[in-house]
Amino acid sequence: MKFGVVRFPGTCDDFDARDAALRVDGAQAVLLWHGDHSLQDVDAVIVPGGFSYGDYLRVGAIARFAPVMTEVIEFARQGGTVLGICNGFQILCEAGLLPGALLPNTGRRFIFRQVDLDVVRTDTRFTSAVPAGQTSLSIPIKHTTGRYYAPEDQLDAMEANGQVLLRYARGQNPNGSLRDIAGVTNEAGNVFGLMPHPEHAVDPLTGSVDGLTLFTSMAQAVANV
């Protein structure tokens, strides 16, 4: 299993995402620069968190046009597994790989805290490794622009299609996201974006290892193709 972690100027969680991926048994991980025109034959792509291009104009709006994103978009359209975390989620929405948009938090402030997430589905390539009987994940968040939004009719269609994979637990929605949505997939189910940071929940010393289940799920999905 070979993960590729995309780096933009301003990305700050690239090494964390790489190190989290390397915790998966037998996994390799490479860093992909924003100007690259090759994904180096990776099996899955991670677009990590940070402040790509300084978050100028609109979060993710510039990164969406980076040369490497042309490759990521084509990879995703061919069914490749793509995970976007925080700023990566924003970039994937800007690129049209995921529905909806991320808006400024209702409180208009940066927030950083541990949150509980309800797991809506465990039969996907991003959540299949969640232990049987476990219904929630404890993962930290850190963002200023994380309020998930989509028109109501689009939200209804996404719900019907099973595209909502994670929700903030009751009373723990930190940013005003509609329907407490914390993470969604595209219609095909091969692209997933979430605002919480699973790469910061892979070691007992940080208080939770729940984030590792996402990376393990991706590896298992690739192995079963």
N, C-alpha and C positions, 0 to 999 in steps of 0.2 A: 504494500500500500504506500503510495507516494502522494503526500499533500503538497500543494503549492500555495504559499502565502504571499499575497500581493502587497507591495510597498509603494506608497505615494509620498512625496514631500509632505511632512506633517503627520504621517502615520506614527502612532506611538505604542501600539499593542501588537506589532508584527512579531517580535521575538517571543512575546507571551503566547501568541497563537501558535507559533512554530513549536515552542517547548511543550505546549499542551498536546499538540498532535503527536509529538514524539513519545508521549506517554502511552500511546496505543501500542500494544504488543506488535513488534515487527514493522512498525511504521517508519517511513523516511519523510523528510520535509525539506523543501527548498524555498528560498525567498525569490520572489519575482518582482523585478523593478518596474516602475510605471511606464518606462519607455521601451520595455521588451516587446518583441513581436512573436515570442514563442512561450508556450506554457511548459516547456521542457518535459513533455509527455507525462504530466501528472495525472493521477487518478481522480483527484478532487481539488477544488480551489476554495481557499478561504480568503475573503476580503475582510480584513480586521478593522478594529476601531482606531480612532485617532481624530485628526483634524486635517484631512487631505487638502493640500493646497491652501492651508490656513482657514478653511471653511469660508472663503471669500465668495461673494455673489449669493450663494445658497448652498447649504451643506450637501456635498456630493456632486454639485452641478458641474464643477470643472473636472473632477476625477472621472466622471462618466465618459469624457472624451479622450482620456489617456490611451496611448497605443495599446497597452496591455488589455484594456477593456474590450477592444475589438475582438481579441482572442477569447476573452472570458465569455462574451456574449455568444460567439459562435460555439464555444464549448458547451454552454448551457442549452443552446438551441438544438444541439445534437444529443441532448439527454445527460450531459455531464453533471456531476454533483457539485453544487456551489453553495457555500455558506457565507452569509454576510452578517457581521457582528457590529452593532452600533453604527459607526460611520459607514461600515460596509453595507449595512442594511439600507442606509440612506442612499448610498451610491447605486445599489441594485434597483432601488425604486426609481431613481433618476434615469437609469439605463433602460427602464421599461421591462426589466426581468422580473420584477415583483409589483403587485398592485398597490395602489394607495400612495401615501406620502407621509413623511415625518415632519411635524410642525413644532414650534417652540413649546416647551412645557407650559402648562397653564399658570404656574407660579412665576414664569419668566426668569427662573434661576437655575443654576447648575445644581444637580442633585446627585448624591453619592450615598448609597445605602444597600444593605442586603435585603432582598425581597424573596418571597415565596411565589412560585409559579405553578399554576394548575396545568397538568399535562392533559391536553384535550384528546390527543391520539398517540398511540404507541405502535402503530402499524405503518410507520413511515421510515424512510432511509435516514432520518435525523433523530428519531426517538425510539427505535426498535430495541435499543440496549437498556432502556429504562427498566429496572428490575420489576418483575411481576408483583403486582399489588401496591407498588409505589405510585402515588397519584400527584406528587408535587416535587419540585426541585428548588433548592435554595441557591440562588445565584446573585451576585452583586450587579448593580446598575451604576452608571456614571455618565450623565449626559445633560445637555441643555435643550436639545431639539429631539425629543423622543416621543412626542404625542402622536400616536398613530391615527391617521384619518383616511377615510374613503367615503364616497357617497353611500347613503343608506341602501340603495338598490344593489350597489356593488358589494357591500358588506353582506347583504342577504345571500347573494350568489356565492360568495366565498364560504359562508357558513354551510350552505347546502352542498358545496363541493368538497367540504372537509379541509379547507386551506388554512384554517386557524389551528395552530398546533399548541401554542402556549398562551395562557392568560395570566394576568396578575391575580393573585389570590384575593378573595373578598377583603376589601378595606385596605389593600396594599398597592392600588394603582397610583404610581408616584407622579404621573405627568399628564393625566387627563385623557389617555388613549381611549378612543371609542370602544365600547364593549369590552374594556379591560384587556385589549389585545396586546400581547407582548411579542408574538412571533407568528409569521405567516409564510406560506409557500406559494409558488406559482401554480397554475392549473395542473401542470404535469407532475408536480410534486418533487422535482429534482433541484429546485432552487429554494433556499430557506433563508429568511432574514429575521433577526431578533435584536432588540435593544439591550437586554441584559448581556453580561460578559461571561460566557461559560469558561473561557480560558483562564479566568481568575478564580475558578472553583474546581481545581483539579488536584489540590494538595490538602491533606488534613490540617496543616499549619495555618491555612487561610480560613478554616472553619467549615469547608464543604468540598466534597469531591463530585458533586452532582453534575457539574459541567462536563466532566469527562465522558458522560454517557452520550453526549452529542457526537463527539469525535469518534467514539467507539462504534456508534450506530453507522456513521458514514463509512468507516472501514469495513464493517460487516456487509453493508449494502453493496460496496464495490466488489467484495469477495464473492458475493452471491450472484453477480451479474452473469 
